[in-house]
Amino acid sequence: MTKYDYAKLQNGSDIRGIALEGVEGEAVNLTDEAIERLSKGFLFWLSHETGKDAGQLTISVGRDPRLSGEKIADIFMKTVAAAGCHVMNAGLASTPAMFMSTVFDEYDCDGAVMVTASHLPWNRNGLKFFSRKGGLEKGDITDIITFAESDSVLNSIRPGTPTEPVQIPLLDTYSAHLRALIIDGVGMGERPLEGMKITVDAGNGSGGFFAHKVLEPLGADVSSSQFLEPDGNFPNHAPNPEDKAAMKAICDKVKASSVDLGLIFDTDVDRSSAVDQSGNEINRNAIVAMAAALVAIDHPGTTIVTDSITSNQLTDFLENCLGLKHLRFKRGYRNVINKSIELNRAGTDSQLAIETSGHGAFKENYFLDDGAYLATKIVIKAAKLKKSGSAISDVISSLKHPVEAEEIRFPIIAEDFQSYGDMILSELTALFGSEQVKGASLVTPNYEGIRVNFCLPDLSGWFLLRKSLHDPIMPLNVESDTVGGCAEIRRILKPLLSGYTELDTSKL
């Protein structure tokens, strides 16, 4: 049995852990030794993936502005450089830009690593890995952890001729790439954004480059932008488009500044959302609708893959307003991306995989969940609309919204929380499938948890109960098209769930 146990650092297809002391009850587990061994584990994995020895490999390393990021990146770079690997230091970067270091000819990296923990608190950090095929899968991360825990595997990595990391201007290269897309997409010369006012909120993460390196050189007025300066303390609001305070901050700024468009990014810029010219958020269902509308003209009838908690109104917009197909799948950005890729391989065109969280991946962009790329496409559309006297809100003006929406998260107390959650879902599926609950109908096909529609004279809505991807939690999402409908659905569910003594339904 290994003396190392890094399995708790795995979060799906990422590594995430506690990197800094300072939060009561949280001990550091993303230690220097863990980083060193995980870097060797990735080197071993990449060597076998590519068939190259360490001395033939080129790996790029970047980070977001977290307080622990520079140290972690340095450990990673020194470790793989000691094995003879060629290392490119991207410094402050975005997660999508790190993948693009494997695409851009001037870098041509075999692999890439981003030091980030996305929107998690300041004391957390982690690692995201890429090969030229894209982001690594959950199973790949499990393998890297297995290698990292094995002394014999790591000892097989023989020291090579040490190299020195080379600093690269990756964000400059990536920004030039995005500028070229806007120039080509808008088709109005080298400064196609002249006359446009755009507010960018980077939440003190890595996304400030989008204002100064992408929009401003193309003529946009970005003077109303806020929180562009990288600061790992995240002093203003969480760098997270799903955070209510973050969305309120940019909506308020847009309203106060009279701009054409607002854009907000998460810490490592793999997610984004927007705000229209009136200060209304284009978020969750609306950002899915916006992204879908951007592909609908060139790809009529394509299938849009989303996560499981999207609204019935979104399905109506995608299918009846845009003429697209909607596949509501599972939570988890890798899940929706992989499903879209699977559809394409099977002969069904699917141009977009997107979560309500703002993870949006376009087929035309390597199925890379790239917040800056999504923002670029929105900017192109906004610029064209402004030229014709319209506004970005017109794109999704037909999208309807539920009257009420709630999410409640129930802790599972059972030791085997996976099996307990499965039991609850199985029994509820049987109950609602037998039509014993008046006005309720089981939604099929359904790929995650149990989804039930309600259709009564005074109640129109639905609920989705599912297991969390990684934690002993059962989230319940409820939406209603009638005032008081969410409370009524909770009233119906309360006696059905209260019998499960190892599910904490006290918030129901």
C-alpha positions in Angstrom: 0.0 0.0 0.0 1.3 3.4 -1.0 2.2 5.9 1.7 0.7 8.6 -0.5 -3.0 9.3 -0.9 -3.7 11.9 -3.5 -7.2 10.5 -4.5 -8.8 13.2 -2.4 -7.2 15.8 -4.7 -9.1 14.6 -7.7 -12.2 16.7 -8.7 -13.4 15.1 -11.8 -11.0 16.0 -14.6 -9.1 18.5 -12.4 -6.8 18.4 -9.4 -8.0 20.7 -6.6 -6.8 21.1 -3.0 -6.0 23.3 -0.1 -2.8 25.2 -0.9 -2.6 27.8 1.9 -3.3 27.9 5.6 -5.6 30.5 7.0 -9.0 29.0 7.0 -9.9 27.3 10.3 -10.2 23.5 10.0 -8.6 23.3 6.6 -5.2 21.7 6.6 -3.0 22.1 3.5 -3.1 18.9 1.3 -1.8 20.4 -1.9 1.8 20.3 -0.6 5.1 21.0 -2.3 5.7 17.2 -2.3 2.3 16.5 -3.8 2.9 19.1 -6.6 6.3 17.6 -7.3 5.0 14.0 -7.5 2.0 15.0 -9.6 4.2 16.8 -12.1 6.3 13.7 -12.5 3.0 11.7 -12.8 1.9 14.0 -15.6 5.3 13.8 -17.3 5.2 9.9 -17.2 1.6 10.0 -18.5 2.5 12.4 -21.4 5.6 10.5 -22.3 3.5 7.3 -22.8 0.7 9.3 -24.5 3.1 10.8 -27.1 5.7 8.1 -27.3 8.4 10.7 -26.5 11.1 10.6 -23.9 11.1 13.4 -21.4 13.9 15.2 -23.2 11.8 15.3 -26.4 8.7 16.8 -24.7 7.7 20.5 -24.5 5.3 21.5 -21.7 3.8 24.9 -21.0 2.8 26.1 -17.6 0.6 29.0 -16.7 -1.4 30.2 -13.7 -4.2 32.4 -12.5 -3.5 35.1 -9.9 -4.0 33.0 -6.8 -1.6 33.7 -4.0 -0.2 30.2 -4.2 0.0 30.0 -7.9 3.5 31.3 -8.6 5.1 28.9 -6.1 3.1 25.9 -7.5 4.0 26.7 -11.0 7.7 27.1 -10.1 7.7 23.7 -8.4 6.0 22.1 -11.4 8.4 23.7 -13.9 11.6 22.9 -12.0 10.5 19.3 -11.5 9.9 18.5 -15.2 12.8 20.6 -16.3 15.1 18.5 -14.1 14.1 15.5 -16.2 15.2 17.3 -19.4 11.7 18.4 -20.5 11.6 21.7 -22.4 9.4 24.1 -20.4 7.6 27.2 -21.5 6.6 29.6 -18.7 3.4 31.4 -19.7 3.1 33.3 -16.4 -0.3 34.8 -15.8 -2.6 33.0 -18.3 -6.1 31.6 -18.9 -7.0 28.0 -19.0 -8.1 28.1 -22.6 -4.9 29.9 -23.6 -2.9 27.1 -22.1 -4.6 24.6 -24.4 -3.9 26.9 -27.4 -0.2 26.7 -26.6 -0.5 23.2 -28.1 -2.1 24.6 -31.2 -0.2 27.8 -32.0 2.8 27.0 -34.3 5.2 29.3 -32.3 4.8 27.1 -29.2 3.8 23.7 -30.5 3.7 22.2 -27.0 3.0 18.5 -26.4 1.2 19.3 -23.1 0.1 22.2 -21.0 -0.7 22.8 -17.3 -2.8 25.5 -15.8 -2.5 26.2 -12.1 -6.0 27.2 -11.0 -8.9 26.3 -8.8 -11.4 28.2 -10.9 -13.8 30.1 -8.7 -13.0 28.4 -5.4 -11.8 30.4 -2.3 -8.4 32.2 -2.2 -6.7 29.4 -0.2 -7.5 26.7 -2.8 -5.6 25.8 -5.9 -5.2 23.0 -8.4 -4.0 21.8 -11.7 -5.7 21.4 -15.1 -3.9 19.3 -17.7 -4.0 19.3 -21.5 -2.5 17.3 -24.3 -2.8 18.2 -28.0 -6.1 16.2 -28.0 -7.6 18.6 -25.4 -8.4 18.5 -21.7 -7.6 15.3 -19.9 -10.5 13.1 -18.8 -11.3 11.9 -15.4 -9.7 8.5 -16.0 -6.5 10.3 -17.1 -6.3 12.2 -13.9 -6.9 9.0 -11.9 -3.9 7.5 -13.8 -1.7 10.5 -13.1 -2.5 10.2 -9.4 -1.7 6.5 -9.5 1.7 7.3 -11.1 2.3 10.1 -8.6 1.8 7.7 -5.7 4.2 5.0 -7.1 7.8 5.3 -6.1 8.8 2.8 -8.8 7.1 4.7 -11.5 8.6 8.0 -10.5 12.1 6.4 -10.1 11.8 5.2 -13.7 11.9 8.9 -14.8 15.6 9.2 -15.2 17.3 12.6 -14.7 18.0 14.3 -18.1 20.0 17.3 -19.0 18.3 20.0 -16.9 16.7 22.8 -18.9 15.7 26.4 -18.0 12.1 27.4 -18.4 11.6 29.9 -21.3 9.2 32.8 -20.7 6.6 33.1 -23.5 4.0 35.9 -24.2 1.2 33.4 -24.5 -1.6 35.9 -23.6 -0.3 38.3 -26.2 -0.4 35.6 -28.8 -3.9 34.4 -27.7 -5.2 38.0 -27.7 -4.0 38.6 -31.2 -5.8 35.4 -32.2 -9.1 36.7 -30.7 -8.6 40.2 -32.3 -8.2 38.5 -35.7 -11.5 36.7 -35.2 -13.3 39.9 -34.3 -11.8 41.8 -37.3 -12.8 39.0 -39.6 -16.2 38.4 -38.0 -17.3 42.1 -38.0 -15.8 43.0 -41.3 -15.3 46.7 -40.7 -11.6 47.2 -41.0 -8.8 47.1 -38.4 -10.8 48.9 -35.7 -14.3 47.4 -36.0 -15.3 48.2 -32.4 -15.0 52.0 -32.8 -18.0 53.6 -31.1 -18.8 50.6 -28.9 -18.7 50.8 -25.1 -18.1 47.5 -23.4 -17.7 46.9 -19.7 -15.5 44.0 -18.6 -15.5 42.6 -15.1 -12.6 40.2 -14.5 -13.3 39.8 -10.7 -9.5 40.3 -10.2 -8.9 37.0 -12.0 -7.0 36.4 -15.2 -9.6 37.9 -17.6 -8.5 41.6 -17.5 -6.5 41.0 -20.7 -9.7 40.8 -22.7 -10.4 44.5 -22.1 -6.9 45.9 -22.7 -5.4 43.3 -25.2 -8.5 42.4 -27.2 -11.2 45.0 -27.1 -9.3 48.3 -26.6 -6.9 47.9 -29.6 -9.9 47.3 -31.8 -11.4 50.7 -30.8 -13.8 49.8 -28.0 -14.2 52.1 -25.1 -13.5 49.9 -22.0 -13.2 52.8 -19.5 -16.1 51.5 -17.5 -14.5 48.1 -16.9 -13.8 47.0 -13.3 -11.7 44.6 -11.3 -9.3 44.0 -14.1 -6.2 44.0 -11.9 -5.1 40.4 -11.0 -5.4 40.0 -7.2 -5.4 36.5 -5.6 -7.3 37.9 -2.6 -10.3 38.5 -4.8 -11.2 41.6 -2.8 -14.3 42.8 -4.7 -16.5 39.8 -5.4 -16.0 36.1 -6.2 -14.7 35.7 -9.8 -17.7 33.6 -10.8 -20.6 34.4 -13.2 -22.9 32.2 -11.1 -22.3 34.3 -8.0 -25.2 36.7 -7.4 -23.1 39.4 -6.0 -20.7 39.2 -9.0 -23.6 39.5 -11.5 -25.1 42.4 -9.5 -21.8 44.2 -9.6 -21.5 44.1 -13.4 -25.2 44.7 -14.0 -25.1 47.8 -11.8 -21.9 49.0 -13.6 -23.6 48.6 -17.0 -26.7 50.5 -15.9 -24.6 53.3 -14.5 -22.3 53.6 -17.5 -24.7 53.4 -20.5 -22.7 50.8 -22.5 -23.5 48.5 -25.3 -22.5 45.3 -23.6 -21.1 43.8 -20.3 -18.9 40.8 -20.0 -17.9 38.9 -16.9 -15.4 36.0 -16.5 -14.5 33.5 -13.9 -10.9 33.3 -12.5 -9.3 31.3 -15.2 -11.5 32.5 -18.1 -13.0 29.1 -19.1 -16.4 30.5 -18.3 -18.2 33.8 -19.1 -21.6 35.4 -19.1 -22.8 38.8 -20.4 -25.1 41.7 -19.6 -27.2 43.5 -22.2 -27.3 47.2 -22.9 -30.1 47.7 -20.3 -28.2 46.0 -17.5 -30.1 42.7 -17.7 -28.0 39.6 -17.1 -27.4 37.1 -19.9 -26.7 34.3 -17.6 -27.6 30.6 -16.9 -30.4 29.7 -19.4 -29.9 33.0 -21.2 -26.2 32.5 -21.9 -27.1 29.1 -23.3 -29.7 30.7 -25.5 -27.3 33.4 -26.7 -24.5 30.9 -27.6 -27.0 28.7 -29.4 -28.3 31.7 -31.4 -24.8 32.5 -32.5 -24.5 29.1 -34.2 -28.0 28.7 -35.5 -27.7 30.7 -38.7 -24.6 28.8 -40.0 -25.8 25.4 -38.6 -29.5 25.1 -38.9 -31.0 22.1 -37.0 -27.8 21.4 -35.1 -28.1 19.7 -31.7 -27.3 21.8 -28.6 -26.1 19.7 -25.6 -26.7 21.3 -22.2 -26.6 20.3 -18.6 -29.6 18.8 -16.8 -31.0 21.9 -15.0 -32.0 23.9 -18.0 -35.6 25.3 -18.1 -38.5 24.2 -20.3 -38.6 27.7 -21.7 -35.0 27.2 -23.0 -36.0 24.1 -24.8 -38.9 26.0 -26.4 -36.6 28.8 -27.5 -34.0 26.5 -28.9 -36.4 24.2 -30.8 -39.3 26.5 -31.7 -37.6 29.9 -32.1 -34.2 28.8 -33.4 -35.1 25.6 -35.1 -32.4 23.6 -33.3 -32.5 20.4 -31.3 -32.0 20.3 -27.6 -30.4 17.4 -25.7 -30.6 18.0 -22.0 -27.8 15.8 -20.6 -25.8 15.8 -17.3 -24.1 18.4 -15.1 -20.3 18.6 -15.5 -18.7 20.5 -18.4 -16.7 17.4 -19.5 -20.0 15.4 -19.6 -21.7 17.9 -22.0 -18.6 18.3 -24.1 -18.0 14.5 -24.4 -21.7 14.0 -25.3 -21.5 16.5 -28.1 -18.3 14.9 -29.4 -20.0 11.5 -29.2 -23.0 12.8 -31.2 -20.7 14.1 -34.0 -18.9 10.9 -34.2 -22.2 9.0 -34.6 -23.2 11.3 -37.4 -25.4 13.8 -35.6 -24.2 17.4 -36.0 -23.7 19.1 -32.6 -22.0 22.5 -32.8 -22.3 23.5 -29.1 -22.0 22.0 -25.7 -22.7 24.4 -22.9 -23.6 24.4 -19.2 -25.7 27.0 -17.4 -22.6 27.7 -15.4 -21.1 29.5 -18.5 -18.8 26.6 -19.7 -19.4 26.9 -23.4 -17.6 24.7 -26.0 -18.0 25.2 -29.7 -17.1 22.5 -32.3 -15.4 25.1 -34.4 -13.1 25.9 -31.5 -11.7 22.4 -30.6 -14.6 21.8 -28.2 -12.7 23.9 -25.8 -14.7 25.5 -23.0 -13.4 29.0 -23.5 -15.0 32.0 -21.9 -13.0 34.5 -23.9 -14.0 32.7 -27.2 -17.7 32.9 -26.2 -17.3 36.5 -25.3 -15.6 37.1 -28.7 -18.5 35.7 -30.5 -20.9 37.8 -28.5 -18.8 41.0 -29.2 -18.9 40.2 -32.9 -22.7 39.9 -32.9 -23.1 43.0 -30.8 -20.9 45.0 -33.2 -22.9 43.9 -36.2 -26.2 44.7 -34.4 -25.0 48.1 -33.4 -24.2 48.9 -37.0 -27.8 48.0 -38.0 -29.3 50.0 -35.1 -30.2 47.0 -33.0 -28.8 45.7 -29.7 -27.6 42.4 -28.2 -30.8 41.9 -26.2 -32.6 41.4 -29.5 -30.9 38.1 -30.1 -32.8 36.4 -27.3 -35.8 38.6 -27.0 -38.1 35.6 -27.6 -36.6 33.6 -24.7 -39.2 33.3 -21.9 -38.2 32.8 -18.2 -39.8 30.9 -15.4 -41.7 33.0 -12.8 -39.8 31.3 -9.9 -36.6 29.2 -9.6 -35.0 27.7 -6.5 -32.2 25.3 -5.6 -32.0 23.4 -2.4 -29.0 21.2 -1.5 -29.7 18.2 0.8 -26.7 16.6 2.6 -26.6 12.8 2.6 -25.6 11.6 6.0 -25.2 7.9 5.0 -21.7 6.6 4.9 -22.3 5.1 1.5 -23.8 8.2 0.1 -23.7 7.1 -3.5 -25.8 4.0 -2.9 -28.2 5.9 -0.6 -28.7 8.6 -3.3 -29.3 5.9 -6.0 -31.9 4.2 -3.7 -33.8 7.5 -3.3 -33.8 8.2 -7.0 -34.9 4.7 -7.9 -37.8 4.7 -5.5 -39.0 8.2 -6.6 -38.7 7.2 -10.2 -41.0 4.2 -9.6 -43.4 6.4 -7.6 -43.8 9.1 -10.2 -43.6 6.7 -13.1 -46.7 4.9 -11.7 -48.6 8.3 -11.9 -49.6 8.1 -8.2 -49.0 11.9 -7.8 -51.8 14.0 -9.3 -50.7 16.2 -12.1 -47.1 14.9 -12.2 -45.4 13.2 -15.1 -42.0 11.7 -15.2 -39.8 13.3 -17.9 -38.2 10.7 -20.3 -35.6 10.4 -21.6 -33.7 11.9 -18.7 -30.0 11.4 -18.2 -29.4 12.5 -14.6 -31.5 12.1 -11.5 -35.2 12.3 -11.7 -37.1 15.1 -13.5 -40.8 15.6 -13.1 -43.2 18.0 -14.8 -46.4 19.3 -13.0 -49.4 20.4 -15.0 -52.4 21.4 -12.9 -54.8 24.4 -13.2 -52.9 26.3 -10.5 -49.5 24.7 -10.9 -47.1 24.6 -13.9 -43.5 23.7 -13.3 -41.0 21.0 -12.7 -38.3 19.6 -10.3 -35.0 17.8 -10.8 -33.5 15.8 -8.0 -30.0 14.5 -8.6 -26.8 13.4 -6.9 -23.9 15.9 -6.8 -21.0 14.9 -9.1 -18.5 14.5 -6.3 -20.0 15.3 -2.9 -22.5 13.7 -0.4 -25.2 16.1 -1.6 -28.5 15.8 -3.5 -29.3 19.1 -5.2 -33.0 19.9 -5.9 -33.8 22.3 -8.6 -37.4 23.6 -8.8 -38.9 26.0 -11.4 -42.5 27.3 -11.7 -44.5 29.3 -14.2 -46.9 30.3 -11.5 -46.4 32.4 -8.4 -46.1 30.2 -5.4 -45.5 27.1 -7.6 -42.1 26.3 -6.1 -43.5 26.3 -2.6 -46.3 24.0 -3.8 -43.8 21.6 -5.4 -41.8 21.6 -2.2 -45.0 20.9 -0.3 -45.7 17.9 -2.5 -42.1 16.6 -2.1 -41.8 17.0 1.7 -43.6 13.9 2.8 -42.0 11.9 0.1 -38.5 12.8 1.1 -38.8 13.1 4.9 -39.0 9.4 5.2 -35.4 9.1 4.2 -33.8 9.5 7.6 -30.2 9.8 6.2 -31.1 12.7 3.9 -31.2 16.0 5.7 -34.3 17.7 4.3 -34.6 20.3 7.0 -34.4 23.1 4.4 -37.4 21.7 2.5 
